[in-house]
Amino acid sequence: METWQTAWEQRQRPMVTVVPYVLLAFLAGLTVVYKHDQPGSLAIDLTLCAAAAVWNLIFFTVHPPWRERRGIMGVFLAGLILFGLVMVIRNPWFGFYSVALYFYAFRIIGWPRELYFIAGTAVVAGTAQAAGLDYDTWFGWVQWATVVAANVVPLCLLAWFGEIVFRHQNSREIALREAHEANDRLAAALAENAALQEKLVEQARTAGVLDERSRMAREIHDTLAQGLTGIVTQLQAAGHAADDPAAWRRHHEAATALARESLTEARRSVNELRPEPLETGRLADAITEVAARWSARHGVPAQVTVTGETRTMRPEAEVALLRTAQEALANVAKHAPTATRVGLTLSYMDHQTALDVRDDGPGIKANGHGGFGLEAMRQRIEALDGTLQIESEAGMGTGISACVPHE
């Protein structure tokens, strides 16, 4: 991106590459006109013009790299100012050459050294303007000093003001460049964030699908699978009691009731409703109802004990504990048919609620059973930042303990 300084230098380049030679040629011609009848003085003036041109050619025109070396440029400017001073002392019209000297002083030496050369050029211009003064008196020298000061002070103030403008413009360009770079970085960051957001949305969508599949798998297991398992158990028992009409009818009615309950739960799961027992009562009542139904179907006593002060829980926490109770009882019926009693304890504590289900069957480890039901229980509880522990020893029964925080 082209800066204002670069553009200014390109526009003003002829003033330091062409104009000095043109001025010297013009002034040399003017000297010939005025001094054609003074061959000796004319020769000296033309020699000074030629020397100034050669000095300019060697130090500036044919050696562009020297323009970046302040030491050499200092010698160059001092030499030009000396040539100019000698020429204006001899002929005041050479004061026009100070125009080129000013452009060199303002452009090539840099702040604050340019002030010295600007002041030197102002002395050349002031001396030309003060031509004709009587230097034989002190008043003449005072007049010369006044004219010189009238040139030096405004030009040095102009240089100072120009430096302020330069610094302001330079700071503005730096700020604009930094803002442009910041905008580029922001645009790149926004593009990256958009891509990342799209990726995160896709990951969230995939995770949501997987979570929903897992949820539906747990719901199916906690409703249809448990119900179908109970139905199969009751129908098998009915087959074994074919010679006992009363027992057969009891098992048949239990299987029918299980089928109806499973159908109701399946419909409620599809509609994402709470389990049916929780629709009509509190968690303790729901667990008591589930245990009573299970006990009636399987003929195994299931005692429910509630400790602590009953409190309202999150719906998802109540559902998780109720499903844990159902799965634990289903495991007893399926894997511990020799169990003679089951105990369920619901404990309301200060910061969490715990459910313990224990039976006196042979134990899960003893018969090697586990499976999706236990994993589904664990997923439900851990999804609520809770814990699930299973204790089982051969011949010592099984204990399942689920704890869910209140918040």
N, C-alpha and C positions, 0 to 999 in steps of 0.2 A: 504494500500500500504506500503510495507516494505521500510524503509529508509536506506540510506547507513550506518548511525550510528548503527542502529539495526543489520544490517548484519555484520558490523565490530565487534560488541560486541559478537555476536554468534560465530564468528570465533575465537576470542581471549579469550573466556570464560575459556578454559582449562588452560590458562596461570595464572589465579587467583584462580582456583579451584583445579587443580591437580599439576601443576608444582612446587608450593612452597613446598608441601610435598615431592615430588620427589627429589628436591634439598636438602632439609634438610636430607632426608634419605641417599642420596649419600654422602653429606658432613660428616654426622655422621660416615658412613662406612669408608670414607677417614681418619677421625680422629682416628678411631680404628686402622687403618693400621699404621699410623705414631706414635701413642702414646700408643701402646699396652704395652710398657714397662714402662708407667707412669700412673699407675692406679688412683692416686688421681686427676691429671690434666684431665685425660680422663673422669672420672666421672663428673667433673664440666662441661666439654664441652658437654657431652651427655645430662646432665641435662638442659643446655641452649638450646640445640636442641629440647628436648622434651617440654620445657616451651614455646618456640616459636611456636611449632606445636599446642600445646593446646591453646595458645593465638589466633592463626589463626583459630582454630576450633570453639572456643566459639564466637568470635566477627564477624566472616565472614561466615564460612561454614554452621553452624547449625541455624543461624538466618538471613535468606535472607532479611527480612524487615529492618534490621538494616543498610543494604547497602544504603538505601535511606536517612539515617539520618546522616548529615554531622558531627555533634558533636561526635557521637559514632565512626564514621569512622576516625575522627581526632585522637581520643584516640588510636584506633586500629593501625593506621599507626605510631604514635609516639612510641608506644610500640614495634612494629616490628623493627623500625629503631634503637631503643635503644638496643634490642637484637642483631641486626646485628652489631652495633658498638662494643659492648662488645666482640662478637665472633671474629671479625676481629682483634681486639687488641690482643686477645689471640692467634689466628691462622689466618694468612693472607689468607689461601685458602677459608675461609668463605666469602671472597669478591664476590665469585660466587653467593651467596645468594642475592646480591644487584639486580640481574636480576629480581627476583620476586618482590622485593621492588619497583623497577621502574614501573613495570606493575600496581601495586596497586596505586602508586602515580599518574600515568598518567590517570588512569581509574576511580577511585571511589570518588575522593574528589572534583573535579570541579575547574574551573578557578575563581579567581586567587590564591586560597589557595593551589592549587597543587604545586605552585612554592616553597613554604616552604618545602614541603615533598620531592620534587625532589631534592632540595638543600641538605636536610638531607641525602637522599640516596646517593647523590654524595659524601658527606663527608665520608660515610661508604666505598664506592668504592675507593675513593682517599686514605683513610687510609690504605686499603688493598694493594693498589699499592705502597704506600710509606713505606712498611715494610722494615726493615733493616736500615733505616736512623738513624743517630746519633742525638738523641733528647736531648743530654746533652749540645749541642751548639745551639746558636741562628740560625746558618746557617742550621742546621737540621730542625728546625721549619719553616724556610723560604722555604726550599725545600718541606716540607709537605704542607704548604699553597699553594705553586705553583701547586703541583699535585692536590690538592683539587679544586683549582680554575679552573684548566684545565678540571675538571669533571663538576663542577657546572655551569660554563658559557655556554658551548655548550648545556648541557641538558636543561637549562632554556630557551635558545634561541629556542631550538627544541620545547619545550612546547609552547612558544609564537607563533612560526610559525604554530604549530598544531592548536592552538586556532583560528588563522586567517583562516586556511583552513576549520576548523569546521564551523565558522560563514559564510564563503562563501558558503559552501555546504548547510548549513541550509537555508540561504537566497535563494539559487537556488531551493531547494526543496519546500520552501514556495511559490516561484514564480511559479514553475511548478504546484503545487497543486492549486494555485489560477487560473492559466491559464486553468487547467483542469476543475475546477468548473465553470469558466466563459464560457468555451466551452459548458459544459453541460447546463448552463442557456441559452446560445445562441441557442443551438439546440432545447431546450424546447420552447424558444420564437419563433424560426422559425416555429416549428411545430404548435404552437398556432396561429401565424400570417397566416400560410397557411390555417388552418381551418377557421380563421376569414375571410381571403380573399375569400375563397370558399363560405362562408356564405354571404359575401357582394356581390359577383358576382351573387349569386342566388337571393338575394334581389334586386339587380340592374336589373336583368333580369325580375323579377316579376314586379318591378316598371315600367320598360320599356314597358312591355306588357300592364299594366294598363294605362300608359300615352298614348300609341298608341291607345288603345281602346277609351280613352276619346277624343283623337284628332280626330279619325275617327267618333265618335259620333257627335262632333261639326261640322265636315266637312259635314256629312250627313244632320245634321239639317240645316246648312247654305246653302246647295245646294238643295238636293232632297226635304227635308221637306218644306222649304220655297217655292220652285218651285211648289210642289204638292199642297200646300195650296193655292197659287195664281191660279193654274189651276182650282182647285175645285171652288174657288170664281168666276172665270170668267165663268165657265160652269154653275154654279147656276144662275149667272146673265143672261147668254144666255137663260137658260130655262124660266126665267121670261120675257124675251123679245121675246118670240116666235112669237108674233103678229107684231113685228117690225123687218123686215128683215135687215135693216141697223144696228140697235143696236145688233141684233143677230150675224151678220157677224163680227162686231167690237169685241164683246166678244169672238167669236170663234177664230178670228185671234190672239187676245191677249193670249188666252189659248195655241194656237199652238206655239206662240213665246216663251212663258214661258217654255213650254215643251222642246223646242230646247235649250234654254239657260240652263235649269237645266241639260239636258243631257251633254252639253259641260262642265259645271262646275263639274259634277260628274266624267267625264273622267279626267279632270285636277286634281281633288282631288285625284283620284286613283294614278295618276302619280306623286303626290306630287309637282305639279306646282303651281305657284302663281295664284290668281284669275284672270280671263280673263281681266277685266278692267285694272288691274295693269300691264298686259303684254304690253299694248299699250300706257300707259301714267303715269303721276304722281298721287299721292294719291288724291289731290284735284280734278283732272280731273276725276279720277275713281269714287269718291263719287258723283260728279256732274252728271256723266253718269248714275250711279245707281239710283239717285234721279229722273232724267228725265224719265227713263224707268218706275219707280214705279209710278210717277205722271201720265204718259200717260195711264198706265193700270187702275188706280183707279180714275182718274179724280179729284185728290186732289192736289192743288198746293204744290210743295215742293221746297223751296228756299234754295240755298246753298250759304253760306258766308264764305270767307277765309280771315283771319286776320294774320298779322305778315309776316315776310320774309320767303318765302318757302325754305325749306331745305331738303336735302336727309336724309331719315330715314332708319333704319334697315328694311329689307324685312319683317321679322316677325311682326314688329310693324305696318307697313303699312297694312299687311293682317289683324291684329287684329282690327285696327280702321275701315277698310272697312267692315269686318264682323259685327262689332258693328253697323255700319250704316245700313247694310242690315237687321239685326235682329230687330233694332229699327223700321224701316219702315214696316217690316213684322208684328210687333206687332200692329202698328197703323192700318194696313189694317184688321188685325184679331180681335183686341180687341177694337178698337176705330173707328168703321165704320161711326160714325157721325162727325168725325173730318173734319174741313173745310180747314185747312192749317197745314203745317209742316215746321219747320225751322231747317236747319242743319248748324252748325257753326264749321269750322275747324280753330283752333287757333295755330299758330306756336309761341312758346315762347322761352325764352333763354335756358331753361333746359328741357322742355317737350313740347309735342304736345297734345292738347285737342280737343275732338270732343263732341259737344253738339247737341242733337236731341230733339226737343220739338214739342208737338202737342197740339191742343185745344180740345181734346176728353174728355170723361168722367173720365179718370184716371184708372190706373191699380187697385188701392185699391178699387175703387168704384165698379168695376165689378168683382173683385176677381181673376183676371187672373195673371199669372206669368209663372212659369214652367221652362222647360229645357232650352229654348232659353236664358232667362235672366241669368241662371246659367252658360251656356256655354260662354256668353259674359264675365261674371265675371272671369271665369277660364282663358280665353284668356288674358285678361288685367293683372290680377294678376300674371300670369306666366312671364310677362315682367316687374315685379316690379312696375306695374301701379296701378291705382285706378279706381273703377267704382262706381258711385253714381246714385241712382234712386230717383226722387222726384215725388210724385203723390198725388193729393188731389181730392176728389170728385168734379166734375164739373170744375176743374181748369186745366185739361190736365195732361200730363206726360212729365217729363224731364229726359233724360238719359245723363250723363256726364262721359266720359272716358278720362283719362289722362295717357300718356305713356312717360317715360323719354327717352331722346335721346340716352343715353348710358346704 
